[in-house]
Amino acid sequence: MTNTTSILRLMQASDVSDVLRIEQQAYRYPWPESSFKDCLQPQYVSWLLCQDDQTIGYLIVQSVVDELHLLNICVATDYQNQGYGQQLMRHCIHFAKSQQLISILLEVRQSNRAAKKLYAKWQFELIGTRKNYYPCDEGREDAAIYRLSMSPP
């Protein structure tokens, strides 16, 4: 990671255009703007990772009963492989523990090697597959479902 200090803060409506730009650069099938706007509702928690007043990543989660659903985590392409994904994941896990949730769940494209590598570093366990979950060039792609069980405090 670079020497510049990065901070996490809650996402606001005025941040959606920056988040959408990062999403569109990072993914072939990005979330639409409406999805990010929906994530500003109280049932979601959305954070930005900022460096020098510039958005370089984001994390969006939703608590459902006693689990945290990691809905989207992304680092701008120019900032990838510098430890920022680790910083976002560390924050996600800390948040889940602070809320006394029992696990974190997520889905990821089978083809997303970088994300799967990140989840493996944090000891997420592959627990299943959702068939034909994501759009892709040739129809639909399966999602791998991962879970991280929280250790008791």
C-alpha positions in Angstrom: 0.0 0.0 0.0 1.2 3.5 -0.7 2.2 6.0 2.0 -0.9 8.2 1.4 -3.5 7.8 4.1 -6.8 6.3 3.1 -10.0 6.7 5.0 -13.4 5.0 5.1 -16.6 7.0 5.3 -20.2 6.4 4.7 -21.4 6.8 1.1 -23.8 9.6 0.3 -26.1 10.3 -2.7 -23.5 12.8 -4.1 -20.9 9.9 -4.2 -23.0 7.6 -6.5 -21.4 9.0 -9.7 -17.9 8.3 -8.5 -18.9 4.8 -7.4 -20.6 4.1 -10.7 -17.5 5.2 -12.6 -15.3 2.7 -10.6 -17.9 0.0 -11.1 -18.1 0.5 -14.8 -14.3 0.4 -15.2 -13.8 -2.6 -13.0 -16.6 -4.9 -14.3 -17.9 -6.0 -17.7 -21.4 -6.3 -16.2 -21.6 -3.4 -13.7 -24.4 -2.6 -11.3 -26.7 0.1 -12.6 -26.9 3.5 -11.0 -30.3 2.6 -9.5 -28.7 -0.3 -7.5 -26.2 2.1 -5.9 -29.0 4.6 -5.1 -31.0 1.8 -3.5 -28.0 1.0 -1.3 -28.3 4.4 0.4 -31.5 3.1 2.1 -31.3 2.3 5.9 -31.3 -1.5 5.4 -27.8 -1.2 3.8 -24.5 0.1 4.9 -22.3 1.5 2.2 -18.7 2.8 2.7 -16.3 4.6 0.5 -12.6 4.2 0.6 -11.1 7.6 -0.1 -7.5 8.8 -0.6 -6.7 12.5 -0.9 -10.5 13.2 -1.3 -10.8 10.8 -4.2 -12.9 7.7 -4.1 -10.8 4.6 -4.7 -13.1 1.8 -3.6 -16.3 0.9 -1.9 -18.0 -1.7 0.2 -21.7 -2.4 0.4 -23.3 -4.8 3.0 -26.7 -5.7 4.3 -27.5 -7.3 7.7 -30.1 -10.1 7.4 -31.1 -11.6 10.7 -27.7 -12.8 12.1 -25.7 -12.7 8.9 -23.9 -10.0 7.0 -24.4 -10.1 3.2 -21.4 -8.6 1.4 -23.2 -7.3 -1.7 -20.4 -5.4 -3.5 -16.7 -4.7 -2.8 -14.5 -3.0 -5.4 -11.3 -1.1 -5.7 -10.6 1.2 -8.7 -8.5 -0.5 -11.3 -5.5 2.0 -10.8 -5.4 1.1 -7.1 -5.8 -2.7 -7.2 -3.1 -5.0 -5.9 -2.0 -2.4 -3.4 -3.7 -3.7 -0.2 -6.9 -1.7 -0.5 -9.1 -4.7 -1.0 -7.6 -6.1 2.2 -8.4 -2.9 4.0 -12.1 -3.1 2.8 -12.4 -6.7 3.8 -10.8 -6.0 7.2 -13.4 -3.3 7.7 -16.2 -5.6 6.6 -15.2 -8.3 9.1 -14.7 -5.8 11.9 -18.2 -4.5 11.2 -19.8 -8.0 11.3 -18.1 -8.7 14.6 -19.1 -5.4 16.1 -22.7 -6.2 15.2 -22.4 -9.7 16.8 -23.3 -11.4 13.5 -22.5 -15.0 13.1 -21.2 -15.0 9.5 -20.6 -13.1 6.3 -22.1 -14.4 3.1 -21.4 -13.4 -0.5 -21.7 -14.5 -4.1 -19.0 -14.1 -6.7 -18.6 -15.0 -10.3 -16.9 -18.3 -10.9 -14.6 -16.5 -13.3 -13.6 -13.8 -10.8 -10.2 -15.2 -9.8 -9.0 -12.0 -8.0 -12.0 -11.8 -5.8 -11.8 -15.5 -5.0 -8.2 -15.1 -4.1 -9.1 -12.3 -1.7 -11.8 -14.4 0.0 -9.4 -17.3 0.3 -6.9 -15.0 2.1 -9.6 -14.3 4.7 -10.5 -18.0 5.0 -14.0 -17.8 3.4 -15.4 -21.2 2.8 -17.0 -22.3 -0.4 -20.5 -23.5 0.6 -22.4 -23.8 -2.7 -23.2 -22.6 -6.2 -26.0 -20.5 -7.7 -26.6 -21.8 -11.2 -26.9 -19.2 -14.0 -26.7 -16.3 -11.5 -24.7 -13.7 -13.4 -25.1 -12.4 -17.0 -22.1 -13.1 -19.3 -21.2 -13.0 -23.0 -22.6 -16.4 -23.6 -25.8 -16.6 -21.5 -25.4 -16.9 -17.7 -22.5 -17.7 -15.4 -22.7 -19.6 -12.1 -22.0 -17.8 -8.8 -19.8 -19.4 -6.1 -21.3 -18.8 -2.6 -18.9 -18.2 0.2 -19.3 -17.9 4.0 -17.0 -16.7 6.7 -18.1 -17.8 10.2 -17.3 -15.3 12.9 -15.3 -16.5 15.9 -17.0 -15.8 19.2 -15.7 -12.5 20.8 
